[in-house]
Amino acid sequence: MTIDEMKKKKKEYGFSCDYIASESGVPVSTVRKIFSGVTPTPRQSTLEALRHFFEKKCTEDHDKKHTGNDMFSYLEKLAIEDGEDISYVCEDETPYWPTVGTGALKIEAYNNKTIADYLALPKGVRVELIDGVFYDMATPTSYHQRIGSLIEHTIDNYIDSNNGECVPFIAPVDVQLDCDDKTMVQPDVLVVCDREKITRQRIVGAPDFIVEVMSESNWYHDTQRKLWKYKNAGVREYWIVMPRNMKILVYHFEKSDIPREYSFADEVPVGIWNGKCKIDFEKIYKKIGFMME
């Protein structure tokens, strides 16, 4: 695979330079120089690492598309129906932070990590640990943060008014998803109904309900990596809120792997309570729309 072919695949799949670097092991500065044309002839070892990444990822995504289980195929269909370019979910090549991570971490230090490594990180470093790998967390935008807080507030009021035992949380709160030492995530909004999973330090085990508000810088993380991680861990319901496209994808894993799509004009029912609790996204948009202009 040539550099030009890699550039086409990068655009087709929406891979950012940060993501390519984290998955291939090539420093992000080198990746940016290659794909911007600054370094037209990289070293052979660098070229091989990038070639291995693209061949592996594109083969995986092709296989998933043909089994109907991949979010790329769903987003592609969604974009075609709307007459839009799928690039609305693609990461911008302009970084959302000065370097990969926070400067406290180097790219080669991202792999083979445990919760002990996670807890030992310097204060202010924002990462999630998934299957022993650190993944950067972009700083949330103002509307990202506000959407999460409004959803959590509505859920909290519903639980209170019904004398419920479930407990809602809003990020940042650590979730030791698999009850092992390889994964620690921080969903934007979550609900835990089994209070034995709640400790002073963190949540241990799968929440019942999770919402992620998608950022342009980590769309793959929410729609692919964490989607299947949450499903396999036992999360009952998962929402992906897509502010740029004003859509919400709702997964009821107990019923189907295919999401139901809503818009910011809808009241979206919370499935774990059989739709008795609804999140009014039209009302949310009235409160946060000016932040998105």
N, C-alpha and C positions, 0 to 999 in steps of 0.2 A: 504494500500500500504506500503510495507516494504522499508527499506533504499536501499537494493539491487535493488528493482524494480524502485525506484526513480533514482538511478544511471544510470540504463538502459535508462529511459526516458530522463534524462538529456543529455546523449550522443546522443540519437535518435533525439531529437529536437534541439540540439545545444544550450541549455540554459547555460549561464555562471553563475558563482557564484554571480557576481554582479547583473545580471538580476533577478535571483531567490530571492536574498535578497531584491531588490527594490520592487518586486511584492508580496512577502510573508510577509514582515515586520520583517523577522528574520535577525539579524545583519550579515553582510557579513563575518566577522571573524568566526562566528559560522557556517555559511554555508560551508565555506572552510574547516573547521576542520571536519565537518560531511562527506563531499564528498571525503576528502583525507584519511579518516579512523582514524584520530587523535581522534575523538569523536565518537566511534561506537554506544554508547547508549545515545542519546540526551534526554533531558527532554521531558515529554509527551506533554507539551504545544508547544514546538518547533516542535516536530514530527507532531502534528496536523496541525500547520500552514503550514508546508512543504507539508503534505499530501493534504491539501485543495488546495494549489497552483497547484500541479501536476495534481490532478483530474480535477480541473477547466480548466486549460490550455489545457490539452490533450483532454478533451471533446470538447472544443471550436475548436481546430485545426482539430480534427476528423470530426466535423460537416462541417467545412469550406472546407476541402478536398473533401467531397462528394457533395458539391455544385459547385465545380470547381472555386471558387473565392479566393482561398488561395495561396499565393506565395510559401508556403512550397511545395505544389503539383507541382507547375511549376518548382521550383528549383530541386525538386526530379527528375522530368522528364528530365530536362536539364542535370543533373548529370549522369543519366542512359544512355542518348544518347551519352555523351562524354566518358562513361566508367570510370567516376571519382567518388570519394567518396564525398558525399554531405557535408562532414565535412569542405570543403574549405570555407563555409560560416559560420562555427560555431566559436563562440568566444573561445579564448584561456583562460584557467583557470588562467594563469599568468596575474595579473592585469597590466593595462597600466598606472596606477597611484598608489600611495602608499595606498590610502584608497578609499572607495566609495566617489565620489565627490572630495572635496578638503580639507577635514578636517574642513572646516568652517561650514559644514552641517552634521547633523546626520541623519541616515536613517529614523527615525520617523518624521523628519522635512520635508519630501519630499511631503506630501499629503496636500490637502485642501489649495492650494496656489492660489494667484491672481497675476495680473500684478504688483500690488503695492509691493507684496513680492519679485517679480522678480527684480524690479527696486531698491529695498533696499538691495540686496545682496552685500556682500563685493566685492571690485574691484578684478578682477582676477578669480572669481568663474565662471566656464563655464557650464551652464545648459540651457536646453530648458524647457519651461512650456507647457504642453499639457493636456488639460482638468483638470487643477488644480493640476497636479502632476509634480514635478521637475524630469528631466532625465539628467544624466551626459552627457557631450560631451567630447569625447576623444580628446586629442591634435592631430591635423592632422600630418601625416608624410610629409616628404619633397615632395614626388611625389604626394600625395593627394593634397597638396596646389598648386603644379605646374599644375596639370591637370585642376583644377578649374580655375586658372588664364588664361590658354591657351584657354579654352572654352569661357570664358567671353571676352577675347580679340578678338576672331574671331567674336563673336556676335556683339560686339561694332563696329567693322569695317564694318560689314554688315549694321547695322543701319545707321551709318554715310554715307556710300556710297549711300544709298537709301533715305537719308533725312527723316528717320523714326522718329516717335514720341515715340517709346518704349524706356525704360531706363533699361540697364543691371546693375546688382549689383553682387558683390562677398562678401562672408562672411568675417567678421561678420557684418551683418545688421539685425536688429530686424524686424520680420514680425508678426504683430498682426492678425493672420490668420482668425479668426472667427469674428473679430470686437467686441469681448467681453473681459472680464477681466480674462479669464481662459487659454488662449493659446498665447504663444510667441515663435516663432521658428527662427532658423538661417540657412536657406538653404545654401549650398555651392555656388551655382550660381542661380540667378533668373532674370527674365525679367518682368517688369511691363509696360503695354501699356496704362493703364488709369492713367494719371498723377495726378488725384485727390486723388489717393490712397497714394501718396508719400508726407509724412510730413517731417519736419526737424528732428524729433526724430526717425521715423520708417516708415515702410510700413503698411498701415491699410487696410486689405482685402487680397484676394487671388491674388498672382502673376499669370501671364498667363503661365509662363514657369519656371520650377524648375529642377535643376540638383543636385543630391546628389552623392558624391564620397564615396563609401561604405568603411568603416573601419572594420577590423576583430572584433573590440571590440563593435561595435554597429550595426551589420548587421540586427538584428531583428527590430531595430528602423527604418531603412530606407526601408526595404522590407515589413514591416507589418504595424507598428503603423503609420508612416508618410505617407505611401502609401495611406491608406484609408482616413486618415485625409486630405491630399491634394485633393483627388478626391471629397470628400464630401464638401470641402470648395469652390470648383469651379475652381481649377487649371486646365488649359486646357491640359497641356502636362507635363509629369514627366519622367526624365531620371534617372536611377540608373547605375552609372558607377562602374564596378567591376574590379579593377586593378589586383587582385590576379588571376582572371580567364580570364582577358583581354576580357571582354564582356560588352556590354551595353544593358540594357533593356529599351525600349522606350514605354511609355504609352501615347496613344492619347485618353484621357478620353472622348472626344466628339464623338469618333467612337467606342471604345471598351475598355473593362476592361482587355483584354488579351494583354500582351506586345509583341512587335516585338523585336527580338534579333539581335544584331550586334556584330562584333568583332573589335579588335584594328587594323584590316587590312582594315576597311571600312571607307567610307565617310558617315556620318550619317546625314540625312536630318532633319531640324528643321520644325516640322509640322505646327507650328503657322504661318509660312510664306510659307506654301505649298511646302516645300522642296527647296526653292530658296536659302536658307542659309544652308550650309553643314559644319559639323565639321569633319575634316580629322584626324581620330584617328591614322592612320599609321604615319602621320607627328608628332602627339603628342607623340606617343611611341618612335620615334627616339630621341626626346628631353628628355624624362624622363626615358627611359628603364634602363639606367645605375644606376639610384637611387633605382631600385627595385631588384638589384642583391644581 
